[in-house]
Amino acid sequence: MPDAVKTNGQIEATYTERDGERILSFSGPNGSAAIAQNIEGYAMLKVRPTADGDELERYYGFDMALDHAAELLGESIATLPIPDPAADMGM
């Protein structure tokens, strides 16, 4: 069960805490992307194609991870909806 969901009409963002991770998943007409961080919030952010997918890259900053996620979705970073509990991800 997700902790929070936010949509912009085309892209849906789901924030969930599970298996020791905070996960922000995106899905849209052009694909999916996920950003994961340890539950304590002190580790680098991992970008994956899906919440359960293999890690593609790690970033310190949330903005850098969002930029990569937007690229995977074929979208602009400005169009990505961010649920409130995910707003503080990153170092």
N, C-alpha and C positions, 0 to 999 in steps of 0.2 A: 504494500500500500504506500503510495507516494506521500511525502510530508507536505508538498506544495506543487501546484501546477499553474503555469501561466502560458497564455497563448497570444500571438499577435494576429491571429486569423489564418496564417499559413504555417508558422513554426510553433510547435508546442514544446515547452520546456518543463521537465519534471525533475524535482529535487527529492532525493531519497537518501536516507542513512541506512546502510546495511553492510554486513560482513566487515565491519571496522572501517568503512569508507563513507565519505560524503560524495554523492554522485549527482551531477547535473547532466541530464540527458536531453538531447534535442532531437526532434523528428520533424521532417517537412517533406514537401513534394520531391526534393532533389536528394534525399538521403537522411542520414542520421549522424550524430556525433555525441560524444560523452566526455565530461571532464570529471576526474576523480581525485580526491585528496583524502589523506587519512583522517579519521574521526576527530583527532586532536587538532587538526588544522595547521600543523607545523611542517608538513612535508611538501615537496614540489607537487605541482598539479600534473596529472597524467591525462593526455588526450588519447581517446580511443574512438574507433568507428562506431561502437555501441557500448553500453554499460558493461557488458561481459566480454567485449572484444579485447584483442591484444593491444598493448600500449604502442602508440605511434611516436610519441614525443613527450618530453617533460619540460615544464616551465616553472619559474619562480612566480611570475606575475599572472594574475587572473586575466588581465587584458591580452596578454600574449596567448594564453590558452583559448580565450574566446575568439581571437583572431583566427587561430588554427581551426577551431570548431566551425566558424563561419565559412572558412574556405572549404571544408568538407561538405558543408550544406549548400555551397554555391550561393551564399548570401553575404550581405554586408554585416559587419559586427553591430552596427547601429540597429539592425532589425531583430536581433536576438532578444527574446523576452527572458528576463532573469527573475525567477521567484525570489521573494524577500529573504528566505533563509539561506540562499546561495550568494547573496550580495557580498558577503565578507570572505569568500574563498580566496586563496592566494596568500602570499607572505607579505 
